[in-house]
Amino acid sequence: MKKFILILSFIICHLSFSFAQQSDTAQDLDSLYAQEMLGIGIEAPDFIIDSLSNTSLKDMRGRYVVLHFWASWCPDCRKDMPLMNEIYDENASDSVIFIHISFDTDAEVWQKYVKENNMGGLQLSELKKMKESATAQAYRLKWIPSIYVLNTEGKVILKTVVAEKLRERLRHLDFSKVRIPRTRVSRMPQYPGGDTALRFFLAKNVNYPRTANNYGLEGQTIVEFMVGVDGTISDISIKDNQITVDDKLPFRKLAGDEKKVVRQKVLDMFAEEAKRVVGLMPKWKPGVRFGIPFKVKYQMPINYKIHYNNED
């Protein structure tokens, strides 16, 4: 099996004529470029989707799969990309997987295009030209963009070079046939032991900044970090940081300028403490997409709250 690089419409009569022309054009494109593609009912050739988890196309059985063969240097692919993104937004789910297989040979150019165009789904490339790709040969490709839809048994139910035909076919899927193994259900990253264990960890390790406590200031810090495919925490940063309670003594007694200084000092302390505590966390259970571990940007609130026995 071949291994890939994974990146985790004037007048009514004119209108009718225009639609007819579009339909004829679409049919002509498929008659020209899709005839040699794998036939309806043929089982799709297998290939490795993610070598780290040894996940292959066959592991996607039980779901519908869209295979989109393209390249960033391809003018027709670029022209179709806005529509492909719309179709993805309308249909992508745990039951309908989009796999974009690029014939780019420059990884940086390929990944930049994917990012700039907000392409959703799994992104794969052998970093080989189409004529040199074993996958292109296995799928009998003579043109890009080329699109297949596979049913829950991994068999071809659509072959086309016309993106609008993909949209129409996806409208008529039978979701009663979807069967997703529990081990292949997508999930977000999770602290080991779950939310209860995470709350216990925070309660045990978060140190309330002394200055904030002295002035009766409370707040919330939103900390953002990456959870890697192995659960490792990295790229810790502060997404939002604010004081939520500032009406306690002795903070009320401070002058205006003094309040600004103390407020900023406490915000800085909240932020530093949040980053310190997140840096102490053990490895998480990584996020999983279609059974494949993937890198996830995660946000988590840390609340700083004083528990008073008596109010001022």
Disulfide bonds with the S-S distance in Angstrom:
none
